[in-house]
């Protein structure tokens, strides 16, 4: 592995640690997440939740090998009521959060401003959409007061059955030009040639088949290589994932230099919304006639604001009804 490259932001870097049968990706979000957060003026605690969700979505969505969309969405009873993050292949990321400002302020005052407390209980859905001609795949994880990292681990255990470790971090950094937001994440997966070995690797020791014995100090039911890989990933400090002076390449070298790590071509990420007038028209056409009448303002027009990018659309009743007839 050649070092260093650079600390480019808005980049996903795939890697492999072949002696440990690990595959993974590192994501560093800079201007993209800063734009998403500042556009909406989110409170600090909410901004941190959005940063974690965006980094996780980029890590997962960038694994798609086809044209489509990966969406992460939560609906819960916490102060952060809803999170939606879309990753449109190959590189477009967008996100928004709905939250109760008073309840967020109360949680912060009570010292419960972490993502687990702000999200609360409900569910997290991860959806892969390959377009209208293909069936969608969706995995759902119950949110029971756990972090987004923990929810991701549960998703991979239940839906993918791939031993997986995820680390996420968000930071607001002060500079001469003011503050900027950054987010980062690392995903590592145990992917040996033997599927049986892979499935065995992430068993709880208490679930290991009868007669399974530990080797080289590993607990029963867990693979030595995966134990080592997990332990190395868990040494990552939050600041290492968001430090602009520490490139993804150097971070990977710090973690895996004793075993040898190989990096692949980086994948750029950009903040971008795919909303447009035609999509807004189709969305309005899905409402009933009475619902559309209730949307009409005193000036006789319908105003729609995109929750992702805050772009405002001004539409006449006539053009909306014409779109409904054509739908």
N, C-alpha and C positions, 0 to 999 in steps of 0.2 A: 504494500500500500504506500503510495506516494503522499507526502505531507509537507506543508499544508496546502490545501486548495484555498478557499476563502470562506468567510463567514456569511455567505449570501443568505439573505432572508427570503421568505416566501419560496421555500424550496423543500422538497421531499427527497431524502437520500436513501435509496435501498442499500442493504448490506447483507453479508453472509459471514458467519463464523463457522467454517466447515468442520473443524475438529469437534465442535459441540453440536453439529447439526442444527444450527440456529439460522433463521432467516428473519429479516426485519426491515424496519424503515425508521428514519428520524425525520421529524418535521420541525421547521423553524418558521414561524409566522411573524412578520414585522409590519410593514405598511398595510398589508391586507387586513389584519386584525385591528390595527389602530384605526383604520377607516371605518370598519364595521361598528366599533365601539363608540367612536366619537360622533359618528353620524346621528346616533340615537341619544347621545348624552346619558348613557347608562350610569347608575351609581356604581361606585367602585366594586362593591360585592357582587353585583349583577354582572359587571364587566368581566370579572374573574371567571364566573360560571360560563359565560359565553366563550371566553378564550379557551377554556378546557374543552368545551363541546366542539368548537371549531377545530382544534388540534386533533381531537379523537376522530372526527369525521374525515379530516384530510388523511390521516393514517389509514383508515379503513377504506375510504373511497378510492384512494390511489391504487388499490390492489385490483380494481376492475380491469379486465383485459378487453373490454368491448365498449362501444359507445352507449352511454346510459347515465343513470343518476343513482347515487347513493344518498339516502336521506336518514338523518338521525332526528328523532322527534320524541319529546317527553310530554306527558300530560299528568300532572301531579297536584297534590293538595297543598303544596308548600307556597311560600311567598313568591317563588319563581314558578308560575303556573304552567308555562309552556316554553319549550325550546324547540326551534326548528333550524336545522343546518343542512344545506344541500351541497353536495359535491357533484358537479356535472363534468364528466370526463371530456377532455383529458386534464383540465386544470382550473376549472372555475368553482369558486367557493362563495357562498352567501349564507347569512344567518340572521335570526332575530330572536328576541325573548319577550314574552309577555309576563308581567310581574305586578304585584301589588306593592306600590311604593311604601305605604304605611307599614305593612307587615315586614318588608325588607328592613326598614329603619328600626323596627322593634327587634328583629333578629340580630341586627348589628349591635344595637345597644345592649342586648343580652349576651353578647360574645358568641353568637352562633351564626357567623357569617360565612362558614365554609359551604361548599356546594351541596354536601349531603343534607345539611339542615335546611338550606334554602330550597332545594328541590322537594324534599319530603317523600311522600308515599304516592304511588301511582304506577305508571309503566313507562318503559323506554322501548321504542320500536325502531328497528334498523331495517330499512327497505331498499331493495335493489330493483330498479326499474329499467328494463331494457327497451322500453318503447311500447306503443299501443299494440303492436303485433305479437308481443311476447308476454308470458305470464310474469307477474311480479313475485319476488320472494321477500318474505318478511319474517324477521325474528323478533320476538317480544321478550323483554326481561322485566320482571316486577321490580319497581323501585321501592325499597323498604328502609329508606334512611341511609343507604350506602352511597359512596362516592361514584363518580363516573368511571374512575379506574376500576373499581370493584365491579360495577355493572358490566364493563367490557369483559372482565375475566369470566363473569358468570355467563355472558352471551357465548363466548367461545367454548366454554365447557359444555353448555347445553345444546347449542345450535350447530357448531362447527366441529366440536370434539377435537380441537387442536390446542395443546398446551400453549398458553399465551401469557405474556407479561406486558403490561402497559404502564408507562409513567407519563404524567402530564404536569405542566407547570405554566403559570401566568405571572407576569410582572408588569408594573407600571414604573417606568424608569425616567428619571429627571435629567434633562440636559440643558444646554444653553438656549435652545429653541423652545423649551417647555417640556411637558411630559409626553411620553410615547408608550404605547402598549405593545407588549410582545407575548407570544405564546409558543410553547414547544412541547414536543412529545416524542416518545420512543416506544415502538412496538417490537417485541421479539417473540418468535414462535419456534417451537421445537418440531422439526420436520425431518426425522430420520427416514431412511429408505424403508424400514420395517414399520408398517401400520400398527402391528401389535405392540411394538415397542413405544410408538407414539401414544397409543391409547393408555398403556400402562403408566406412562410417565407422570400423568397428572392425577392419578388416583390418590385419594386421601389414604394414609397408611391404614386406617381402620377399614377401608373398603378393599384392600388388596386381597387377591385370591388366596385361599388357604394354602400354606406351604411356601408362599413368597418370602424370600429372605433378603435382608439388607446386604449391600456390598459396599466396601470401601467407605463405610461410614454413612451411606445414604439410608434414609428411612425406608421401611418396607413399602414396596409399591412405587417407588420413585427412581427414575433413571439418574445415574450419576451425572451425565452430561447436562441433563435438564436442571438438576439441582445446582450445578455450577453456574449455568447460564442465568437462572433466576437470581441467584445470589449476587452475581455481577450487576445485573440490571437494577437490583434493589439498592445498590450503592450510589446510584445517581442522586445528586443533590438538586433541588429545584433550580437553583441559580445556574447550574450547568446547562440546563435546557433552554434558558432564555438569555444567556450571556452573549452579547453581540461580538465580544472579543474571542469567543471560543467557537470555532467552526464545528460543524457536525462531524467532519473527518477527525478532528482532534479529540472530540468527545468519544468517538468510537475507539480511537487508538488508546485512550486512557482506560477504557473498559476492557478491551479484548486483546491488547498487544501481546500478552503472553501466549495467547492461542493463535493469533493471526486473524485479521479481519479484512475482508475484501469489500470494497464499495463499488457501486455501479453508477451509471449516468443519473444525475439529479433530475427530478421532475419539477418544473416550476408550478407555482400556485398563484392565482390572481383572484382578487376580490371582484366579483361581477354578478350582476343580476340579469336574468333573461326575461324580465317583464317587458311587455310592449302593448300597444293599443289593442291589437287583435286578441291577445291573451286575456286582457281585461274584459273585452266584449264577450268572449266565450264564457268567462267566469260569471258575468252578470246574467247571461242567458240561462244559466243553471238555476237561477232563482225564479220563484213563481211571480206571476203578474202583480199580485198584491204586495209582495216583498219589494219588487222593483219600484212600485208607486211610493212606498214608504221611504225609499232612498232619495226621492226627488226633493231638492231644496226649494226654498222660496223663489229663487231666481229661475226655476224651471230646469235646472241642470243636475246631473249626478256627478258627485266628486268621489274619486277613489284614490287612496294613497297606498302604494306598495309597502307592505310591512318590512320587506327586506331592505330596499334601497331608499325608501321615503319619497320616491318620485310621485308627483301628483298628476292625475289624469282628470281632465274636465270633459264631460260627455253630455251631449244633448239627448233628450228623451227619444227623439226621432231616430237618431243613429243607433241607439241601444235597441229599440224595438225592431229596427230593420235587421240588426244582427240576430235577434231572436228568431225572426222569420226565416233567416237563412240557415240557422243552426240545424 
